[in-house]
Amino acid sequence: DVKVTQSSRYLVKRTGEKVFLECVQDMDHENMFWYRQDPGLGLRLIYFSYDVKMKEKGDIPEGYSVSREKKERFSLILESASTNQTSMYLCASSLQVEGNYGYTFGSGTRLTVV
Amino acid sequence: AQSVTQLDSQVPVFEEAPVELRCNYSSSVSVYLFWYVQYPNQGLQLLLKYLSGSTLVKGINGFEAEFNKSQTSFHLRKPSVHISDTAEYFCAVSETGGFKTIFGAGTRLFVKA
């Protein structure tokens, strides 16, 4: 069964901490995405990557960075966590950037910043 | 720029009744359209997609959606819902040749016994 695995389901971090969210896919997909999900706002794209070491800003990249050193792994980094980054974070992957195969999502990481 | 509007934030319905979840989009170019479902404490799962061809698309779990280009809509329907269909449903659009998929705000479907 193909999978996108996010390393943590729940995280609690303190304001100002550097936070790493990890995502691994076993489908040999070229493209990977990080979204955050907030009630009433749906999913908003933070960053995406269409190849190893390549990254593109999404709609809300401020306060975040990403790393993709290997094809199967895409990390989201909160450089200095703030309370307004408390959210559900979803990682996804796909075969084509144009999205015509749809995305496979991980189960999400619920991050609380206190 | 493309956008997606889900017209209902919550839809309560009785078990075995039909349901329609409404989705409108805007885009200046051709699009691909998707519906995803999210069960509690899980990620999103693809229900169905429209890429081209027949405007009536059938998906998993008995759901179907109809693409209406003139009304820029992609409504999701099921003729008879089950308690297990209680979840949040997201409509999404991706421009052909584009890099991003835009998601609607979601519709919470509550199926009551």
Interface residues (C-beta under 8 A of the other chain):
Chain A: V4 R9 Y35 G40 L41 G42 L43 R44 L45 F48 Y50 E56 G58 D59 L90 A92 V97 E98 G99 N100 G102 Y103 T104 F105 G106 S107 G108
Chain B: V4 Q6 S9 Y32 F34 Y36 N41 Q42 G43 L44 Q45 L46 K49 L51 F90 S94 E95 T96 G97 G98 F99 K100 T101 F103 G104 A105 G106
